[in-house]
């Protein structure tokens, strides 16, 4: 996808693509997502233990995300932020959802907590589709929101730090 930026902002074709992408996520429309990515897509997300490869694995990641967060919803920050340079696109997003299903892997039980996360996607485009995807967001903040990691500065966090230090000391022996 060749993108020409105008003085008024993002090229209309890129704006339309981002709207379709956001709509596919918000509806958990895996068929619509298949139209937005290449067959050989490489999808890297901090929530995945290894990159998803190919349309089928990306679709499964979407379904897993909605099983864990049935009300998952993406929006653009105010104001929307996008940047494009050649075949590289950056899309800023805001994600919210309620943890009502198991996060698998690794198997975290539902907490009923709501998450609010800001992030940026990096899309490497080929022939008008995403060929390589990378998500950037604060996974530690997300884990804190879910109660997986204790609050910053808390007694529980200090205990975890002490255990880590002990483990590091034992590993050096």
Backbone as CSV, one residue per row, in Angstrom:
resi,resn,N_x,N_y,N_z,CA_x,CA_y,CA_z,C_x,C_y,C_z
1,UNK,0.850,-1.163,0.000,0.000,0.000,0.000,0.892,1.220,0.000
2,UNK,0.901,1.966,-1.065,1.655,3.210,-1.098,0.755,4.295,-0.524
3,UNK,1.275,5.032,0.436,0.479,6.047,1.114,1.090,7.411,0.855
4,UNK,0.299,8.318,0.326,0.719,9.699,0.163,0.045,10.519,1.245
5,UNK,0.851,11.149,2.084,0.303,12.001,3.135,-0.059,13.346,2.523
6,UNK,-1.181,13.889,2.912,-1.541,15.236,2.488,-1.370,16.167,3.673
7,UNK,-1.378,17.456,3.412,-1.229,18.425,4.495,-2.375,18.296,5.491
8,UNK,-3.507,17.786,5.052,-4.676,17.673,5.927,-4.582,16.482,6.870
9,UNK,-3.617,15.575,6.674,-3.499,14.437,7.585,-3.274,13.142,6.846
10,UNK,-3.896,12.095,7.331,-3.683,10.741,6.837,-4.429,10.534,5.527
11,UNK,-3.797,9.808,4.621,-4.419,9.502,3.331,-5.751,8.797,3.554
12,UNK,-6.763,9.120,2.774,-8.091,8.513,2.959,-8.082,6.979,2.905
13,UNK,-7.246,6.395,2.028,-7.214,4.931,1.930,-6.669,4.299,3.206
14,UNK,-5.721,4.961,3.856,-5.184,4.455,5.109,-6.191,4.641,6.239
15,UNK,-6.867,5.766,6.279,-7.906,6.020,7.277,-8.998,4.941,7.161
16,UNK,-9.417,4.635,5.930,-10.455,3.621,5.699,-9.963,2.248,6.138
17,UNK,-8.703,1.939,5.860,-8.132,0.656,6.266,-8.152,0.539,7.791
18,UNK,-7.707,1.589,8.498,-7.694,1.576,9.963,-9.111,1.418,10.523
19,UNK,-10.075,2.039,9.893,-11.468,1.901,10.348,-11.954,0.464,10.173
20,UNK,-11.602,-0.164,9.060,-11.972,-1.570,8.839,-11.284,-2.484,9.848
21,UNK,-10.022,-2.184,10.138,-9.249,-2.968,11.105,-9.889,-2.879,12.495
22,UNK,-10.170,-1.657,12.927,-10.803,-1.445,14.237,-12.171,-2.131,14.297
23,UNK,-12.951,-2.024,13.230,-14.271,-2.661,13.188,-14.149,-4.181,13.257
24,UNK,-13.152,-4.752,12.586,-12.947,-6.211,12.630,-12.657,-6.651,14.058
25,UNK,-11.786,-5.930,14.753,-11.503,-6.272,16.149,-12.746,-6.123,17.016
26,UNK,-13.439,-5.001,16.899,-14.568,-4.736,17.788,-15.720,-5.710,17.597
27,UNK,-15.820,-6.313,16.433,-16.865,-7.307,16.166,-16.337,-8.734,16.283
28,UNK,-15.059,-8.881,16.604,-14.385,-10.190,16.569,-14.699,-10.882,15.247
29,UNK,-14.598,-10.104,14.176,-14.901,-10.596,12.832,-13.613,-11.140,12.210
30,UNK,-13.367,-12.413,12.445,-12.127,-13.027,11.976,-12.069,-13.102,10.450
31,UNK,-13.215,-13.204,9.796,-13.220,-13.208,8.329,-12.816,-11.840,7.779
32,UNK,-13.295,-10.768,8.425,-12.904,-9.420,8.002,-11.410,-9.218,8.229
33,UNK,-10.881,-9.743,9.339,-9.448,-9.610,9.601,-8.645,-10.350,8.540
34,UNK,-9.132,-11.502,8.102,-8.434,-12.274,7.067,-8.254,-11.448,5.793
35,UNK,-9.167,-10.531,5.527,-9.069,-9.674,4.340,-8.040,-8.552,4.517
36,UNK,-7.621,-8.311,5.763,-6.719,-7.200,6.056,-5.261,-7.620,6.221
37,UNK,-5.019,-8.925,6.284,-3.660,-9.431,6.485,-3.275,-10.360,5.341
38,UNK,-1.970,-10.511,5.138,-1.496,-11.422,4.101,-1.581,-12.865,4.603
39,UNK,-1.564,-13.799,3.693,-1.616,-15.220,4.063,-0.436,-15.614,4.942
40,UNK,0.717,-14.970,4.726,1.920,-15.313,5.477,2.211,-14.314,6.608
41,UNK,1.172,-13.687,7.121,1.302,-12.699,8.198,2.147,-13.254,9.349
42,UNK,2.984,-12.391,9.913,3.700,-12.694,11.152,3.199,-11.668,12.157
43,UNK,2.525,-12.148,13.217,1.801,-11.311,14.174,2.459,-11.427,15.539
44,UNK,3.105,-10.333,15.985,3.776,-10.331,17.287,3.007,-9.448,18.250
45,UNK,2.636,-10.035,19.380,1.903,-9.323,20.423,2.480,-9.759,21.763
46,UNK,2.674,-8.835,22.710,3.217,-9.229,24.012,2.406,-10.317,24.720
47,UNK,1.143,-10.468,24.375,0.297,-11.492,25.010,0.560,-12.888,24.457
48,UNK,1.253,-12.983,23.347,1.520,-14.276,22.722,2.896,-14.802,23.126
49,UNK,2.996,-16.104,23.442,4.308,-16.665,23.794,5.261,-16.720,22.591
50,UNK,4.712,-16.795,21.399,5.486,-16.799,20.152,4.624,-16.125,19.085
51,UNK,5.234,-15.568,18.050,4.428,-14.909,17.019,3.400,-15.858,16.394
52,UNK,2.221,-15.313,16.106,1.220,-16.046,15.328,1.656,-15.957,13.872
53,UNK,1.550,-17.064,13.163,1.969,-17.095,11.764,0.812,-17.593,10.915
54,UNK,0.438,-16.771,9.945,-0.648,-17.130,9.055,-2.000,-16.660,9.569
55,UNK,-2.938,-16.582,8.657,-4.277,-16.067,8.942,-4.958,-16.884,10.039
56,UNK,-4.890,-18.196,9.968,-5.584,-19.044,10.936,-5.141,-18.757,12.365
57,UNK,-3.835,-18.594,12.581,-3.335,-18.329,13.932,-3.736,-16.936,14.417
58,UNK,-3.789,-15.958,13.518,-4.251,-14.619,13.899,-5.726,-14.689,14.288
59,UNK,-6.514,-15.409,13.519,-7.935,-15.552,13.841,-8.121,-16.239,15.200
60,UNK,-7.306,-17.235,15.502,-7.405,-17.922,16.785,-7.023,-16.979,17.928
61,UNK,-6.016,-16.139,17.715,-5.646,-15.137,18.723,-6.818,-14.201,19.000
62,UNK,-7.510,-13.768,17.951,-8.687,-12.916,18.136,-9.748,-13.638,18.958
63,UNK,-10.037,-14.883,18.604,-11.065,-15.645,19.343,-10.649,-15.840,20.799
64,UNK,-9.367,-16.151,21.048,-8.869,-16.298,22.421,-9.037,-14.991,23.193
65,UNK,-8.745,-13.877,22.536,-8.862,-12.565,23.182,-10.303,-12.303,23.609
66,UNK,-11.257,-12.663,22.758,-12.669,-12.420,23.075,-13.227,-13.440,24.061
67,UNK,-12.631,-14.627,24.127,-13.040,-15.565,25.178,-12.634,-15.018,26.543
68,UNK,-11.459,-14.421,26.619,-10.981,-13.860,27.886,-11.668,-12.530,28.207
69,UNK,-11.929,-11.728,27.182,-12.523,-10.391,27.347,-13.695,-10.253,26.367
70,UNK,-14.871,-10.794,26.709,-15.998,-10.802,25.761,-16.442,-9.423,25.294
71,UNK,-16.189,-8.390,26.094,-16.587,-7.033,25.727,-15.400,-6.203,25.217
72,UNK,-14.357,-6.870,24.755,-13.156,-6.187,24.278,-13.531,-5.152,23.230
73,UNK,-12.966,-3.960,23.386,-13.298,-2.871,22.464,-12.071,-2.000,22.237
74,UNK,-11.821,-1.673,20.967,-10.732,-0.791,20.581,-11.290,0.543,20.107
75,UNK,-10.546,1.594,20.383,-10.868,2.913,19.857,-9.549,3.633,19.628
76,UNK,-9.644,4.742,18.930,-8.460,5.565,18.730,-8.422,6.612,19.830
77,UNK,-7.222,6.915,20.319,-7.122,7.979,21.321,-7.632,9.294,20.744
78,UNK,-7.924,10.205,21.600,-8.400,11.511,21.172,-7.244,12.487,21.210
79,UNK,-6.777,13.027,20.120,-7.220,12.791,18.751,-6.600,11.515,18.186
80,UNK,-7.202,10.952,17.131,-6.625,9.753,16.521,-5.192,10.018,16.074
81,UNK,-4.355,9.003,16.208,-2.957,9.161,15.814,-2.559,8.050,14.861
82,UNK,-2.057,8.436,13.709,-1.531,7.494,12.729,-0.324,8.153,12.077
83,UNK,0.592,7.333,11.648,1.743,7.822,10.890,2.067,6.782,9.839
84,UNK,2.521,7.236,8.694,2.883,6.306,7.625,4.160,6.797,6.962
85,UNK,5.019,5.835,6.650,6.243,6.126,5.919,6.479,4.946,4.990
86,UNK,6.236,5.156,3.719,6.366,4.049,2.770,5.381,2.956,3.103
87,UNK,5.879,1.774,3.372,5.023,0.623,3.672,4.848,0.389,5.174
88,UNK,5.360,1.289,6.005,5.268,1.147,7.449,4.207,2.100,7.992
89,UNK,3.288,1.548,8.806,2.200,2.338,9.389,2.215,2.152,10.898
90,UNK,2.025,3.247,11.631,1.854,3.196,13.073,0.438,3.642,13.387
91,UNK,-0.271,2.839,14.176,-1.658,3.145,14.544,-1.778,3.107,16.056
92,UNK,-2.108,4.241,16.657,-2.297,4.314,18.108,-3.713,3.875,18.452
93,UNK,-3.854,3.148,19.569,-5.157,2.622,19.958,-5.336,2.658,21.468
94,UNK,-6.587,2.527,21.874,-6.987,2.385,23.274,-7.847,1.130,23.338
95,UNK,-7.588,0.267,24.310,-8.323,-1.008,24.436,-8.935,-1.081,25.830
96,UNK,-10.173,-1.539,25.885,-10.861,-1.778,27.155,-11.580,-3.109,27.080
97,UNK,-11.716,-3.742,28.229,-12.460,-4.996,28.291,-12.504,-5.501,29.720
98,UNK,-13.407,-6.432,29.955,-13.582,-7.026,31.272,-13.131,-8.476,31.223
99,UNK,-12.276,-8.858,32.154,-11.699,-10.206,32.175,-12.740,-11.206,32.713
100,UNK,-13.440,-11.865,31.792,-14.518,-12.785,32.173,-14.237,-14.236,31.778
101,UNK,-13.137,-14.489,31.076,-12.792,-15.845,30.657,-11.322,-16.126,30.915
102,UNK,-10.954,-17.376,30.807,-9.570,-17.793,31.052,-8.642,-17.180,30.005
103,UNK,-7.496,-16.692,30.461,-6.444,-16.241,29.538,-5.540,-17.449,29.344
104,UNK,-5.626,-18.025,28.149,-4.897,-19.263,27.886,-4.164,-19.157,26.564
105,UNK,-2.826,-19.335,26.548,-1.975,-19.555,27.711,-1.819,-18.271,28.501
106,UNK,-1.461,-18.345,29.728,-0.972,-19.456,30.534,-2.048,-20.129,31.381
107,UNK,-3.292,-19.615,31.366,-4.356,-20.237,32.137,-4.882,-19.398,33.285
108,UNK,-4.652,-18.074,33.251,-5.143,-17.212,34.320,-6.666,-17.243,34.384
109,UNK,-7.195,-17.426,35.591,-8.641,-17.472,35.818,-9.238,-16.071,35.688
110,UNK,-10.511,-15.986,35.311,-11.179,-14.685,35.193,-11.182,-13.943,36.529
111,UNK,-10.969,-12.639,36.458,-10.966,-11.809,37.666,-12.166,-10.873,37.730
112,UNK,-12.833,-10.649,36.606,-13.921,-9.685,36.564,-13.441,-8.244,36.525
113,UNK,-12.138,-8.051,36.475,-11.579,-6.696,36.444,-11.602,-6.119,35.035
114,UNK,-11.713,-4.804,34.972,-11.690,-4.099,33.696,-10.279,-3.608,33.414
115,UNK,-9.870,-3.765,32.162,-8.565,-3.266,31.734,-8.753,-2.044,30.847
116,UNK,-7.790,-1.151,30.930,-7.720,0.023,30.060,-6.260,0.168,29.656
117,UNK,-5.990,-0.033,28.372,-4.616,-0.081,27.881,-4.482,0.793,26.643
118,UNK,-3.395,1.556,26.596,-3.050,2.312,25.398,-1.864,1.635,24.739
119,UNK,-1.861,1.614,23.415,-0.771,0.985,22.699,-0.633,1.524,21.294
120,UNK,0.335,0.965,20.605,0.606,1.326,19.214,0.865,0.046,18.432
121,UNK,0.241,-0.060,17.281,0.529,-1.145,16.345,1.495,-0.633,15.290
122,UNK,2.384,-1.512,14.887,3.270,-1.237,13.751,2.908,-2.234,12.668
123,UNK,2.437,-1.723,11.547,2.041,-2.577,10.435,3.052,-2.402,9.303
124,UNK,3.626,-3.488,8.843,4.414,-3.477,7.618,3.477,-3.976,6.525
125,UNK,3.187,-3.104,5.578,2.178,-3.375,4.571,2.797,-4.003,3.312
126,UNK,2.022,-4.854,2.671,2.377,-5.424,1.375,1.095,-5.609,0.591
127,UNK,1.015,-5.022,-0.571,-0.148,-5.148,-1.450,-1.451,-4.774,-0.734
128,UNK,-1.397,-3.721,0.078,-2.602,-3.224,0.727,-3.045,-4.010,1.950
129,UNK,-2.196,-4.917,2.425,-2.532,-5.725,3.608,-1.369,-5.707,4.592
130,UNK,-1.656,-6.091,5.829,-0.616,-6.168,6.850,0.145,-7.481,6.660
131,UNK,1.456,-7.370,6.439,2.294,-8.564,6.256,3.058,-8.900,7.539
132,UNK,3.374,-7.874,8.296,4.059,-8.075,9.576,3.432,-7.112,10.573
133,UNK,3.051,-7.652,11.724,2.345,-6.892,12.748,3.125,-6.960,14.055
134,UNK,3.281,-5.810,14.712,3.887,-5.766,16.046,3.065,-4.836,16.906
135,UNK,2.673,-5.311,18.084,1.943,-4.489,19.039,2.896,-4.060,20.147
136,UNK,2.747,-2.822,20.570,3.549,-2.278,21.660,2.602,-1.734,22.722
137,UNK,2.664,-2.308,23.922,1.909,-1.794,25.060,2.550,-2.309,26.339
138,UNK,2.162,-1.720,27.452,2.766,-2.018,28.745,2.106,-3.264,29.344
139,UNK,2.750,-4.415,29.131,2.209,-5.678,29.630,2.239,-5.728,31.155
140,UNK,3.214,-5.075,31.779,3.275,-5.052,33.239,2.073,-4.292,33.810
141,UNK,1.721,-3.150,33.193,0.543,-2.402,33.627,-0.720,-3.246,33.459
142,UNK,-0.832,-3.952,32.347,-1.978,-4.828,32.118,-2.055,-5.908,33.206
143,UNK,-0.917,-6.509,33.540,-0.880,-7.539,34.584,-1.279,-6.953,35.942
144,UNK,-0.872,-5.722,36.217,-1.283,-5.072,37.471,-2.795,-4.847,37.492
145,UNK,-3.345,-4.386,36.368,-4.788,-4.150,36.302,-5.578,-5.425,36.549
146,UNK,-5.048,-6.564,36.115,-5.730,-7.841,36.285,-5.466,-8.468,37.656
147,UNK,-4.547,-7.895,38.427,-4.217,-8.453,39.731,-3.217,-9.593,39.658
148,UNK,-2.606,-9.794,38.509,-1.602,-10.849,38.323,-0.290,-10.426,38.963
149,UNK,0.006,-9.143,38.874,1.191,-8.548,39.480,0.688,-7.592,40.564
150,UNK,1.325,-7.583,41.730,0.843,-6.711,42.808,1.052,-5.233,42.493
151,UNK,0.317,-4.379,43.175,0.464,-2.932,42.952,1.897,-2.458,43.214
152,UNK,2.321,-1.466,42.448,3.662,-0.907,42.604,3.839,-0.361,44.019
153,UNK,4.981,-0.684,44.632,5.285,-0.190,45.965,4.615,-0.947,47.104
154,UNK,3.813,-1.945,46.766,3.084,-2.678,47.804,3.992,-3.670,48.533
155,UNK,3.502,-4.139,49.640,4.216,-5.158,50.410,4.419,-6.425,49.567
156,UNK,3.391,-6.791,48.813,3.490,-7.976,47.958,4.581,-7.796,46.895
157,UNK,4.686,-6.594,46.326,5.737,-6.352,45.339,7.111,-6.461,45.993
158,UNK,7.274,-5.913,47.179,8.559,-6.010,47.877,8.903,-7.468,48.160
159,UNK,7.888,-8.284,48.485,8.121,-9.712,48.703,8.581,-10.408,47.434
160,UNK,7.954,-10.061,46.309,8.363,-10.649,45.028,9.792,-10.271,44.683
161,UNK,10.165,-9.018,44.954,11.531,-8.563,44.683,12.510,-9.350,45.550
162,UNK,12.169,-9.551,46.804,13.048,-10.310,47.695,13.235,-11.740,47.193
163,UNK,12.144,-12.368,46.743,12.245,-13.723,46.192,13.111,-13.754,44.936
164,UNK,12.965,-12.759,44.076,13.763,-12.707,42.853,15.234,-12.560,43.192
165,UNK,15.548,-11.719,44.148,16.947,-11.532,44.546,17.539,-12.831,45.105
166,UNK,16.744,-13.532,45.915,17.193,-14.811,46.458,17.449,-15.806,45.326
167,UNK,16.520,-15.865,44.378,16.677,-16.768,43.237,17.934,-16.423,42.438
168,UNK,18.183,-15.132,42.207,19.366,-14.721,41.461,20.649,-15.099,42.216
169,UNK,20.626,-14.907,43.523,21.797,-15.252,44.324,22.057,-16.765,44.263
170,UNK,21.004,-17.571,44.364,21.153,-19.022,44.300,21.616,-19.475,42.912
171,UNK,21.180,-18.802,41.888,21.575,-19.168,40.521,23.048,-18.887,40.258
172,UNK,23.637,-17.925,40.975,25.052,-17.577,40.780,25.978,-18.578,41.474
173,UNK,25.463,-19.406,42.332,26.314,-20.354,43.076,26.723,-21.521,42.239
